[in-house]
Amino acid sequence: MNYSQFLNMIPEATLVAVLVIVFFADLMLKGGKKLGTLKMLTTGLLVLQTVLMFFLPDTSEAFGGIYYSTAAVNVMKIILTVGTLIVCIMAQPWIEKNSRYAGEFYELVVCTLLGMFVMMSSGNFLMFFLGLEMASVPMACLVAFDKKKKDSAEGAAKYILTATFSSGVMLYGISFIYGAVGTLYFDDVATKMEQMLMLRLDAPAVLIMGLVFFFSGLGFKISLVPFHFWTADTYQGAPTAVTGYLSVVSKGAATLTLCCILMKVFAPMVMYWEYLLYIVIVLSITVANLFAIRQSELKRFMAFSSISQAGYIMLAVVGNSALGVTALTYYVLVYVVANMAVFTVISLVENNGGTTKMSCYDGLYQTNPKIAFLMTLALFSLAGIPPFAGMFSKFFVFMAAAQEGSFWAYFTVFIALINTVVSLYYYLLIVKAMYIKSSVAPLPTFRSDADSRVALALCTLGIVAFGVCSCVYEWIAAANI
C-alpha cells in the first residue's frame, strides 16, 4: 500500500491529527487548567483546519477512486467545520458543568465530523457506508451524554435503534445494486446502469428496489418524512449543544451526499428518483409544519422545524443541475448560522434558570431584550423573511427546482411556497411569546457568558451578511462550475 496517498486526504488527515492531540492532552493534563487547554486546543485546531481547507486543490483522489473529493465537497467541509466550531463555543457553559468529560465530548464531536468528511468524499458505496457509521455511532454517544437524565438515555436508544435499522435497510439496497451491476464504485455503477437501460426500456426491478432501499436508509439520517419518527424524542433528550450539532452539521453532510449520489450514481434512473423526491419533499415540509404548530416544548418544536428545513434543502436536488448543488450548499450555510443562533439562546436560557418550555419565553423581551432580539433575527431568517439570509436561500432552492420545468416540479415549489406561510406562523408564535405575552414569573435578567456571546455574534453576522454579500454565493457557485 502506498501510504503517501493519505496526503491527498488532507482534511481527514488533519482531523485525525486533531483527535490524537486532544486525546493525549486529555490524558496528560491535570488540574484546573485542563478544561481551558482542551477548549483552546480544539477550537484553535478547528480554526486552523478551516483556513487550511481554503487552499485545497479542486479535486483529489486516493486509493484507486475509493476516496474522491471535489471543490463543491471542500466548500461543504468548510461550512460544516465552521458549524462544529460554533457548537464547541456555544457548548462551553454546559461543558463546564460536565468538565470531567470535556475531553470525551470534543473527541466524539471531531470523530463525528471525520465520519461526515469521509462520507462526503467517498467514491465507493463501501467507503460511504464506513463514513456514515463513523458519524452515526459517536453521535449516539453524544445524545446519551447526560447520563443522569432519563430523556437523554431514551433519546439515544431511539436514535441508535433507528440508525441501526436504517443502516440495515441501506445495506440491503446496496446489495441489490451490487448484485445488478457487479461493482460498488460510483462511476462504474453509473456507467453500467446506463448500459443496462440502453438495452431495455425500463430499469430492472432489482435496481429500482436498490434505489428505494438506499434512499430510505439515508432518509432516516436526514429525518425526511416518513423516516422522521426518531427526531423529536432524540432532539428533546439530547443536550442542547448536541441537538444543535445534530440538526445542522449532520444534516448538511447527509443532504449533500444524497444529492451527489442521486445526481452522479443514479443519474440514468432520474425518472424514478425524481418522483420519489417530489413525494418525500411535499410530505416532509407539510407534515413537519403541521406538527410544529402543536408543540409546546422548544426542542421538539425545533425538531419538526428541522424536518421541514430538510424538505426545503432537498428541493434543490429536483433541478438535477449545478445550480441545485449551489443552492443546497448555500441553504445549508444559512441554516447553520440561523439554527445555531436559536440553539445558543435555548442553551443560555437553560443555563440561567429557565427550561425548554415555550412558556418560559413569555415576556423574555422585558427582562432580556438583547437575547430576545437576536432570537427574533434567527427565527425570521429560518422563516425566510427579507432582508435576512434565509429569504435568499429559499429563493435559490425554489429557482433551482423550478428550473426542471415539469408540472410536478412547479407543483412541488407551489406547495413549498404555501408551507412557507405556515412556517412563518409558527415561528412567530415564539416571537409573540417573547414580545407580547406576559408571565407571572418571567425569566430574570441575566448576563450572557463570553463564549455564548461569541457564538451569537458569529451567527448573527452570518444571518445578516450572507443575505447582503453576494460574494458568499458566488464563492459557492464557483466551486460547482
C-alpha positions as CSV (number, residue, x, y, z in Angstrom):
1,M,0.0,0.0,0.0
2,N,1.2,3.5,-0.9
3,Y,0.7,5.4,2.3
4,S,1.6,8.7,0.6
5,Q,-1.9,8.7,-0.8
6,F,-3.1,9.9,2.7
7,L,-1.6,13.2,1.7
8,N,-4.4,13.5,-0.8
9,M,-6.9,13.3,2.1
10,I,-5.7,16.5,3.9
11,P,-9.0,17.4,5.6
12,E,-9.4,13.9,7.0
13,A,-5.8,13.5,7.9
14,T,-5.9,16.8,9.8
15,L,-8.9,15.8,11.8
16,V,-7.2,12.5,12.7
17,A,-4.3,14.7,14.0
18,V,-6.8,16.8,16.0
19,L,-8.2,13.6,17.5
20,V,-4.7,12.4,18.6
21,I,-3.7,15.7,20.0
22,V,-6.9,16.2,22.0
23,F,-6.7,12.6,23.2
24,F,-3.2,13.0,24.6
25,A,-4.0,16.4,26.0
26,D,-7.0,15.0,27.9
27,L,-4.9,12.0,29.1
28,M,-1.9,14.0,30.3
29,L,-3.3,17.3,31.6
30,K,-4.5,17.6,35.2
31,G,-5.9,20.3,37.4
32,G,-7.9,23.4,36.7
33,K,-6.1,24.3,33.5
34,K,-7.2,21.2,31.8
35,L,-10.7,22.5,30.6
36,G,-9.3,25.7,29.3
37,T,-6.5,24.0,27.5
38,L,-8.8,21.5,25.8
39,K,-11.1,24.3,24.7
40,M,-8.2,26.3,23.2
41,L,-6.7,23.2,21.5
42,T,-10.0,22.1,19.9
43,T,-11.2,25.5,18.8
44,G,-7.8,26.6,17.6
45,L,-7.2,23.4,15.6
46,L,-10.7,23.7,14.0
47,V,-9.9,27.3,13.0
48,L,-6.6,26.1,11.5
49,Q,-8.5,23.3,9.7
50,T,-10.9,25.8,8.2
51,V,-8.2,28.1,7.0
52,L,-6.2,25.1,5.6
53,M,-9.2,23.9,3.5
54,F,-9.3,27.2,1.6
55,F,-6.1,26.2,-0.1
56,L,-7.0,22.6,-1.1
57,P,-6.9,21.6,-4.8
58,D,-10.2,21.5,-6.6
59,T,-10.1,17.7,-6.9
60,S,-8.2,15.0,-5.1
61,E,-8.3,11.2,-5.4
62,A,-6.8,8.3,-3.3
63,F,-6.7,4.5,-3.2
64,G,-8.0,3.9,-6.7
65,G,-11.0,6.2,-6.6
66,I,-12.5,4.9,-3.2
67,Y,-11.8,8.4,-2.0
68,Y,-12.7,11.3,-4.3
69,S,-13.2,14.9,-3.3
70,T,-14.3,17.9,-5.4
71,A,-14.3,21.7,-4.9
72,A,-18.1,21.6,-4.0
73,V,-17.4,19.0,-1.3
74,N,-14.5,21.1,0.0
75,V,-16.8,24.1,0.4
76,M,-19.3,22.0,2.4
77,K,-16.5,20.7,4.5
78,I,-15.5,24.3,5.4
79,I,-19.2,25.1,6.2
80,L,-19.5,22.0,8.5
81,T,-16.2,22.7,10.2
82,V,-17.4,26.3,11.0
83,G,-20.7,24.8,12.3
84,T,-18.7,22.4,14.5
85,L,-16.6,25.3,15.8
86,I,-19.7,27.3,16.7
87,V,-21.1,24.2,18.5
88,C,-17.9,23.8,20.5
89,I,-18.0,27.5,21.5
90,M,-21.7,27.6,22.5
91,A,-21.4,24.4,24.4
92,Q,-18.8,25.8,26.9
93,P,-21.2,26.6,29.8
94,W,-22.6,23.1,29.6
95,I,-19.2,21.6,29.3
96,E,-18.0,23.4,32.4
97,K,-20.8,21.7,34.3
98,N,-19.6,18.4,32.9
99,S,-15.9,19.2,32.9
100,R,-14.9,15.7,33.9
101,Y,-16.0,14.5,30.4
102,A,-14.9,17.6,28.4
103,G,-12.2,15.5,26.5
104,E,-14.7,12.8,25.6
105,F,-17.1,15.5,24.3
106,Y,-14.5,17.1,22.0
107,E,-13.3,13.7,20.8
108,L,-16.8,12.5,19.9
109,V,-17.6,15.7,18.1
110,V,-14.4,15.6,16.0
111,C,-14.8,11.9,15.3
112,T,-18.4,12.5,14.0
113,L,-17.1,15.3,11.8
114,L,-14.4,13.0,10.4
115,G,-17.1,10.4,9.5
116,M,-19.0,13.1,7.7
117,F,-15.9,14.1,5.7
118,V,-15.3,10.5,4.7
119,M,-18.9,10.1,3.7
120,M,-19.0,13.2,1.5
121,S,-15.7,12.3,-0.2
122,S,-16.5,8.7,-0.9
123,G,-16.2,7.3,-4.4
124,N,-17.4,3.8,-3.4
125,F,-20.5,2.6,-1.6
126,L,-18.4,0.7,0.9
127,M,-16.4,3.9,1.8
128,F,-19.6,5.8,2.0
129,F,-21.1,3.3,4.5
130,L,-18.0,3.3,6.7
131,G,-18.1,7.1,6.8
132,L,-21.8,7.1,7.6
133,E,-21.3,4.7,10.5
134,M,-18.2,6.6,11.7
135,A,-20.5,9.6,12.0
136,S,-23.6,7.8,13.5
137,V,-22.1,5.8,16.4
138,P,-20.3,8.7,18.1
139,M,-23.4,10.8,17.6
140,A,-25.4,8.3,19.6
141,C,-22.8,8.6,22.4
142,L,-23.3,12.4,22.3
143,V,-27.0,12.1,22.5
144,A,-26.6,9.9,25.7
145,F,-24.0,12.3,27.2
146,D,-26.3,13.4,30.0
147,K,-26.3,10.0,31.7
148,K,-28.2,11.3,34.8
149,K,-31.2,12.3,32.6
150,K,-33.8,9.8,31.6
151,D,-34.7,11.7,28.4
152,S,-31.1,11.6,27.2
153,A,-30.8,7.8,27.6
154,E,-34.3,7.4,25.9
155,G,-33.4,9.7,23.0
156,A,-30.1,7.9,22.5
157,A,-31.8,4.5,22.5
158,K,-34.3,5.6,19.9
159,Y,-31.5,7.2,17.8
160,I,-29.3,4.1,17.8
161,L,-32.2,1.7,17.1
162,T,-33.4,3.7,14.1
163,A,-29.8,4.3,12.9
164,T,-29.2,0.5,13.1
165,F,-32.4,-0.2,11.2
166,S,-31.8,2.4,8.6
167,S,-28.2,1.1,8.1
168,G,-29.6,-2.4,7.5
169,V,-32.1,-1.1,5.0
170,M,-29.4,0.9,3.2
171,L,-27.0,-2.1,3.1
172,Y,-29.9,-4.2,1.7
173,G,-30.3,-1.6,-1.1
174,I,-26.6,-1.5,-1.8
175,S,-26.5,-5.3,-2.0
176,F,-29.3,-5.1,-4.7
177,I,-27.2,-2.6,-6.6
178,Y,-24.1,-4.7,-6.4
179,G,-26.0,-7.8,-7.5
180,A,-27.3,-5.9,-10.5
181,V,-24.1,-4.2,-11.7
182,G,-21.3,-6.1,-10.0
183,T,-19.3,-3.1,-8.6
184,L,-19.5,-0.6,-5.8
185,Y,-17.5,2.2,-7.4
186,F,-19.8,5.2,-8.1
187,D,-18.5,5.9,-11.6
188,D,-18.7,2.2,-12.6
189,V,-22.2,1.8,-11.2
190,A,-23.5,4.8,-13.2
191,T,-21.8,3.5,-16.4
192,K,-23.2,0.0,-16.1
193,M,-26.7,1.3,-15.2
194,E,-26.7,3.4,-18.3
195,Q,-25.6,0.4,-20.4
196,M,-28.4,-1.7,-18.9
197,L,-31.0,0.9,-19.5
198,M,-29.9,1.3,-23.2
199,L,-30.6,-2.4,-23.7
200,R,-34.2,-2.2,-22.3
201,L,-36.8,0.5,-21.9
202,D,-37.4,0.1,-18.2
203,A,-34.9,-0.3,-15.3
204,P,-34.7,-3.8,-13.8
205,A,-36.7,-4.3,-10.7
206,V,-33.6,-5.1,-8.6
207,L,-32.2,-1.7,-9.4
208,I,-35.4,0.1,-8.6
209,M,-35.5,-1.8,-5.2
210,G,-31.9,-0.9,-4.6
211,L,-32.6,2.8,-5.2
212,V,-35.7,2.8,-2.9
213,F,-33.9,1.0,-0.1
214,F,-30.8,3.2,-0.3
215,F,-32.9,6.3,-0.4
216,S,-35.0,5.1,2.6
217,G,-31.8,4.4,4.6
218,L,-30.4,7.8,4.0
219,G,-33.8,9.4,4.5
220,F,-33.6,8.2,8.2
221,K,-30.3,10.1,8.6
222,I,-31.8,13.3,7.2
223,S,-35.1,12.8,9.0
224,L,-37.3,13.1,6.0
225,V,-40.9,12.1,6.3
226,P,-41.9,9.2,6.7
227,F,-38.5,8.3,8.2
228,H,-38.6,11.0,10.9
229,F,-40.2,9.4,13.9
230,W,-37.0,9.3,16.0
231,T,-36.3,13.0,15.5
232,A,-38.5,14.8,18.1
233,D,-37.6,12.5,21.0
234,T,-33.9,12.4,20.2
235,Y,-33.7,16.2,19.9
236,Q,-35.6,16.7,23.2
237,G,-33.5,14.2,25.1
238,A,-30.1,15.2,23.9
239,P,-28.1,18.0,25.5
240,T,-28.9,21.3,23.8
241,A,-25.5,21.7,22.2
242,V,-25.7,18.2,20.8
243,T,-29.2,18.8,19.5
244,G,-27.8,21.9,17.6
245,Y,-25.0,19.8,16.2
246,L,-27.3,17.0,15.1
247,S,-29.8,19.4,13.5
248,V,-27.3,21.3,11.3
249,V,-23.9,19.7,10.8
250,S,-25.1,16.1,10.5
251,K,-28.0,17.2,8.2
252,G,-25.7,19.2,5.9
253,A,-23.4,16.3,5.3
254,A,-26.1,13.8,4.7
255,T,-28.1,16.1,2.3
256,L,-25.1,16.9,0.1
257,T,-24.1,13.2,0.0
258,L,-27.5,12.1,-1.1
259,C,-27.6,14.9,-3.7
260,C,-24.3,13.9,-5.2
261,I,-25.1,10.2,-5.2
262,L,-28.5,10.8,-6.9
263,M,-27.1,13.1,-9.5
264,K,-23.9,11.1,-10.2
265,V,-24.6,7.4,-9.5
266,F,-28.3,7.2,-10.2
267,A,-28.3,9.8,-13.0
268,P,-29.5,7.2,-15.5
269,M,-32.5,6.5,-13.3
270,V,-33.5,10.1,-12.8
271,M,-37.1,9.4,-14.0
272,Y,-37.6,7.1,-11.0
273,W,-35.9,9.0,-8.1
274,E,-37.3,12.4,-9.1
275,Y,-40.9,11.3,-8.5
276,L,-39.8,9.7,-5.2
277,L,-38.2,13.0,-4.3
278,Y,-41.4,15.0,-5.1
279,I,-43.4,12.9,-2.7
280,V,-40.9,13.0,0.1
281,I,-40.4,16.7,-0.1
282,V,-44.1,17.6,0.0
283,L,-44.7,15.2,2.9
284,S,-41.6,16.4,4.9
285,I,-42.5,20.1,4.6
286,T,-46.3,19.8,5.1
287,V,-46.3,17.2,7.9
288,A,-43.5,18.8,9.8
289,N,-45.1,22.2,9.7
290,L,-48.5,20.9,10.9
291,F,-46.8,19.1,13.8
292,A,-44.6,22.1,14.7
293,I,-47.7,24.2,15.3
294,R,-48.8,21.8,18.1
295,Q,-45.6,21.8,20.0
296,S,-45.1,23.5,23.4
297,E,-41.6,22.2,24.0
298,L,-39.0,24.3,22.1
299,K,-36.5,21.5,21.3
300,R,-39.3,19.3,19.9
301,F,-40.5,22.4,18.0
302,M,-37.1,22.8,16.5
303,A,-37.0,19.1,15.6
304,F,-40.1,19.5,13.4
305,S,-38.7,22.7,12.1
306,S,-35.5,20.8,11.1
307,I,-37.6,18.2,9.3
308,S,-39.3,20.9,7.3
309,Q,-36.0,22.6,6.6
310,A,-34.6,19.2,5.3
311,G,-37.5,19.2,2.8
312,Y,-36.6,22.6,1.6
313,I,-32.9,21.6,1.3
314,M,-33.8,18.5,-0.8
315,L,-35.9,20.7,-3.1
316,A,-32.7,22.0,-4.6
317,V,-32.0,18.4,-5.8
318,V,-35.1,18.4,-8.0
319,G,-33.4,20.6,-10.6
320,N,-30.7,17.9,-11.1
321,S,-28.1,20.6,-12.0
322,A,-25.1,22.5,-10.7
323,L,-27.4,25.3,-9.7
324,G,-29.2,22.9,-7.4
325,V,-25.9,21.8,-5.7
326,T,-25.1,25.5,-5.3
327,A,-28.5,26.3,-3.8
328,L,-28.3,23.3,-1.5
329,T,-24.9,24.3,-0.2
330,Y,-25.9,28.0,0.3
331,Y,-29.0,26.9,2.1
332,V,-27.0,24.7,4.5
333,L,-24.7,27.6,5.2
334,V,-27.5,29.9,6.1
335,Y,-29.3,27.2,8.0
336,V,-26.2,26.5,10.1
337,V,-25.9,30.1,11.4
338,A,-29.6,30.7,11.9
339,N,-30.3,27.4,13.7
340,M,-27.2,27.6,15.8
341,A,-28.3,31.1,16.9
342,V,-31.6,29.6,18.1
343,F,-29.9,26.8,20.0
344,T,-27.4,29.1,21.6
345,V,-30.3,31.2,23.0
346,I,-32.0,28.0,24.2
347,S,-28.8,26.9,25.9
348,L,-28.4,30.4,27.5
349,V,-31.9,30.2,28.9
350,E,-31.4,26.7,30.2
351,N,-28.1,27.6,31.9
352,N,-29.7,30.6,33.6
353,G,-32.6,29.0,35.4
354,G,-35.0,28.5,32.5
355,T,-36.4,25.5,30.8
356,T,-37.1,24.5,27.2
357,K,-40.8,25.0,27.5
358,M,-42.2,27.8,25.3
359,S,-44.0,29.3,28.3
360,C,-40.5,30.0,29.7
361,Y,-40.0,32.6,26.9
362,D,-43.1,34.6,27.8
363,G,-42.0,38.2,28.4
364,L,-38.4,37.5,27.6
365,Y,-38.0,40.9,25.9
366,Q,-38.9,42.7,29.1
367,T,-36.1,41.1,31.1
368,N,-33.5,40.2,28.4
369,P,-34.2,42.4,25.3
370,K,-30.9,41.7,23.5
371,I,-31.3,37.9,23.7
372,A,-34.9,38.2,22.5
373,F,-33.9,40.4,19.6
374,L,-31.2,38.0,18.4
375,M,-33.6,35.1,18.7
376,T,-36.1,37.0,16.6
377,L,-33.5,37.6,13.9
378,A,-32.7,33.9,13.7
379,L,-36.3,32.9,13.6
380,F,-37.0,35.5,10.8
381,S,-34.2,34.0,8.8
382,L,-35.5,30.4,9.3
383,A,-38.9,31.6,8.2
384,G,-37.5,33.3,5.1
385,I,-38.3,36.9,5.9
386,P,-36.3,39.5,3.9
387,P,-33.8,41.0,4.1
388,F,-32.2,38.2,6.1
389,A,-30.2,35.4,4.5
390,G,-33.0,32.8,4.9
391,M,-35.1,34.6,2.3
392,F,-32.3,34.3,-0.3
393,S,-31.6,30.7,0.5
394,K,-35.3,29.7,0.0
395,F,-35.4,31.8,-3.2
396,F,-32.4,29.9,-4.7
397,V,-33.8,26.4,-3.9
398,F,-37.1,27.4,-5.4
399,M,-35.3,28.7,-8.5
400,A,-33.2,25.5,-8.8
401,A,-36.3,23.3,-8.5
402,A,-38.4,25.4,-11.0
403,Q,-35.6,25.2,-13.5
404,E,-36.5,21.5,-14.0
405,G,-39.6,22.8,-15.9
406,S,-42.1,20.0,-15.4
407,F,-45.6,20.2,-13.9
408,W,-44.6,18.2,-10.8
409,A,-41.6,20.5,-10.2
410,Y,-43.8,23.6,-10.3
411,F,-46.4,21.9,-8.1
412,T,-43.8,21.0,-5.5
413,V,-42.5,24.5,-5.5
414,F,-46.1,25.8,-5.1
415,I,-46.7,23.5,-2.1
416,A,-43.4,24.6,-0.6
417,L,-44.4,28.3,-1.0
418,I,-47.7,27.7,0.8
419,N,-45.9,26.0,3.6
420,T,-43.5,29.0,3.9
421,V,-46.5,31.0,5.1
422,V,-47.4,28.2,7.6
423,S,-43.8,28.1,8.9
424,L,-43.9,31.9,9.3
425,Y,-46.9,31.5,11.6
426,Y,-45.4,29.0,14.0
427,Y,-42.0,30.9,14.1
428,L,-44.0,34.0,15.0
429,L,-45.5,32.1,17.9
430,I,-42.2,32.3,19.7
431,V,-41.8,36.0,18.8
432,K,-45.3,36.6,20.2
433,A,-44.3,34.9,23.4
434,M,-41.2,37.0,23.8
435,Y,-42.7,40.4,23.0
436,I,-46.4,40.3,23.6
437,K,-47.2,37.6,26.2
438,S,-46.7,38.3,29.9
439,S,-45.6,35.9,32.6
440,V,-46.4,35.8,36.3
441,A,-42.8,34.7,37.0
442,P,-40.7,35.8,34.0
443,L,-37.1,34.7,33.5
444,P,-34.9,37.1,35.5
445,T,-32.4,39.3,33.8
446,F,-29.0,37.6,33.3
447,R,-25.7,38.3,31.7
448,S,-24.5,36.0,28.9
449,D,-21.2,34.3,29.3
450,A,-18.4,35.3,26.9
451,D,-18.5,32.0,24.9
452,S,-22.2,32.4,24.2
453,R,-21.7,36.0,23.2
454,V,-19.1,34.9,20.6
455,A,-21.3,32.2,19.2
456,L,-24.3,34.6,18.9
457,A,-22.1,37.3,17.3
458,L,-20.8,34.8,14.7
459,C,-24.3,33.5,13.9
460,T,-25.9,37.0,13.8
461,L,-23.2,38.3,11.5
462,G,-23.9,35.3,9.2
463,I,-27.6,35.9,9.3
464,V,-27.2,39.5,8.1
465,A,-24.1,39.3,6.0
466,F,-24.8,36.2,3.9
467,G,-28.0,37.8,2.6
468,V,-26.3,41.0,1.7
469,C,-22.8,39.9,0.5
470,S,-23.2,38.2,-2.9
471,C,-19.6,37.1,-2.8
472,V,-20.6,34.2,-0.5
473,Y,-23.0,32.8,-3.0
474,E,-20.5,33.5,-5.9
475,W,-17.8,31.5,-3.9
476,I,-20.1,28.5,-3.6
477,A,-21.2,28.8,-7.2
478,A,-17.6,28.9,-8.5
479,A,-17.0,25.6,-6.8
480,N,-19.8,24.0,-8.7
481,I,-18.8,25.1,-12.2
